[in-house]
């Protein structure tokens, strides 16, 4: 019998990957607070290596969220929960630090992606997973430069997009930020929708092929963090800031 889109058996490695990336995210945001909020000079944080680290963390989070979609019993409810949390983050950042408000961050992106995939579920199941995964990786590479005004593959080949697309701030969630748009955390649908979609196809492969490594426990602490990643994500910045504030107050 062919596997259904939803399975009850848990792929523990997905939890562990999410937990591992959560630890990386906490370290990255700790450095962010030190550099931008407490003016600690850490030159490496502004280097290409730090940017690559950030991109790996976020893309893994997004891809794992996509890989979990085939295992979810109710993706519509999951989308609503994520979007509600995203709106809470927007409201909180607007109130506490309006100059660094989050208008379309990683939670907004994942919530919208989950919502968009709900009506596409049957169509996605008709696409061979390997073909879908390869196509999504290619589309991610081609659209990576869309927020910067072009499409293509990095320095190899670029084609400018019409300037009219970047004149309206409300197109920013799609990947066309206007001149007045700013968001301290910004992950638009182009290119990151294709990272999520790649995760969906990877999740189907995990579900259909059932590689044993994904269904074994490797690290209970990381799995625990992964299962509670949303709650930790919502509170980690106030906690980090409070701890650093206490440390720097005592240091003085």
N, C-alpha and C positions, 0 to 999 in steps of 0.2 A: 504493500500500500504506500502511495507517495506521501511524504510528510506534508502536513498542513502548514499554513503560514505561522500559526501560533503553536508552540510546543510548551509543555509544562516543565521539562527538564531544564535546569539552569546551566548556562555556559559560564562557569566560574571565572574563566580567564578574562572575559569581558569586564567583569567586576574588578578584577585585579589590575587590568590595564587602566581602567578609569581611576582606581585608587592610586596607582603609581603616578599618573599624570596629575592627580589632585595634589600630591606631595610636591611635585615640580611646580605647580601653579602657586602653592603657598610660598615656596621659596622665591619664585619670580616676583610675586606681589610684595613680599617682605623687602626685597631689594628696591622695588618701585617706591615703597613708602620711605625707605631710608634716603633714596636719591632725591625724590621730588617733594616730600613732605618735611623731611628733617635735614635736607641739604647736606647729606653725607657724600663726599666726592668718590664715586665708584665709576671710574671711566669705562670699565668693560661693559657696564650695563647699557651704554649707548652704542655699543659696537655691533657689527653685523652678526657676530656669534650670538649675542643676546637676542637679537631679532629672530634669528633662526630657531633658537630655543623656544621663544614665545610662539612662533608659528607651529612648531612641532607639537607643543602642548595643546594649543587650541584645535588644530586639525585632528589630533587623536581624539580629543573630547567629542568633536563633531562626528567623526567617523564611527566611534563607538556608539554614540547615540543612534546613528543610522543602523548599525549592526544589531542593536537591541530591538528595533522596530518589528522584525519578523517574529520575535519572541513575545511581544506585548499582547495582552488580552484586550486592551482598549486604548488604541493610539489616540483616539479623539479626546478621551479624558486626560491622557498624558500631555497632549498639546495644550489643553486648557490650563493645566497645572503649571506648565512651563511658562506660558504667556502671562499668567497671573503673577508669577514670581518675577518675570521680566519687568512688568509694570511697576511692581513694588520697588525694584532697583532704580528704575527711572525716577519715580517719585522721591525716593530717599536721596538720590544724588542731586536732584534739582533743589531740594530743601537744604541739604548739608553743604554741598560744594557745587553751586550752579555753574561755575566756570569749567567743571569737569564732569558734567552730567552725562549719563549713558542713555543715548536715544535708540540705538540699535546694536546692542552688544551680542555676545555669544548665546545668551539665553533667549533673546528675541529671535535670533536666527534659527536656533534649534526648534523652538516652539512653532515658528512659521513653517519650517521644513516638515515637521511631523504632521501639521495640519494639512499641508499640501499633498502629502503622500497618502492621506486617508482615502480620497476618491480615486487615487491612482493605483491602489493596491492590486487590483485584479490585472490591470495592464502590465504592471511591473512583474507579476508572476509569470507572464507569458514570455518575458525576455530571458534568454539564457544568462545565468549569473556571471559567467566569465566575460561574455560580450558586454554586458551592462557595466561591469567593473572597469574593463578596459576603456570603454567609451567615456565613462565619467572621469577617469583620470586624465584622458586627453582633453576633455572639455574644461576641466579645472585649469590645466596648463594654458589653454587657449584664452580663457577668460580672466586669468589672474590679474592682468593689467587693466581690466575694465574700470575699476575705481580711479585709476590714474589717467584714463582718457584714451586707452588703446586696447586692441585685442591682438593676440599673437603669442609667440613663445619667447618671452624675454628678449635678450639682445639679438637672437637669431633672426626673428622676423616680427615686425610690428606694423599694425595698420591703425591709424587714428580713427576714433569714433567721432560722430558729429558733435560739435560744441554745444548745440541746442539741448542735448541730453543732460548737460551739467548746469543748466540755468535754474532748475527748480529744486528746492531743498527736499520736497516730499518724494522725489525719486531716489533719495539716498539709500533707502532699504533695498532697492533693486541693485545698487552698485553704481549709481550716478550721483555722487554728492554735489550739491550746489554750492555756490560761493559762500553762503551764510551757514552752511551745515558744519557742526562739530560734535563729536562724540568721543569721550575718553576711551570707550571700548566700542570698536566698530567692526562688525563682521557682516557685510552685505550678502544678499542672495547670490550675486555674481562676484566672486567665483565659488563661494563656500557651499552653495546648494549642491554642487557636484561632489564635494567632499562627503556630505551627508548621504547623497545618493549612492556613492561608492560604498559607503558603510552598509547601506541597505542590501546591496548585492553581495557584499562580503558576508553579511549576516545570513543571507539565504544559502550561501555555500557552506557555512558552518552548520546550519540547520539540516541541510540535505546530505552533506558528506559525513557529518558527525565526527570530525577528527578528535581523537581521545584527549589530546592536550587541552582542548577548550572545555572539556567537561570534568577535568580533574582539579582538585584544590591544590594550589601551590603556595599561597600565602594568605592565611586567615586575616591578618591585620589589613593588608591591601584590599582584600575582598570586602571587609567591613567598611573601609573608607569609601570604596566604590559604590556600595549599596546606599550609602548615606551622603553621597557627593553633593546632591542638590542642597540639602540643609546646611552642610559645611560651607558650600559656596556662598550662600546667602549671608552667613554671619562672619566669615573669615576676615573680611577687611576691617569691620569695627573692632574685632578682637585683636588683630595685629596692631592696629593703630593704638588701641588702649594699652597694650603691652609695651609698645615702643615709647609711648608717651610717659608711662611709669618709669621705664628704664632711663630715659633721657632726663627726667625730673630728678631721679636719684643721683644720676651722674653729675649733675650740676651741684 
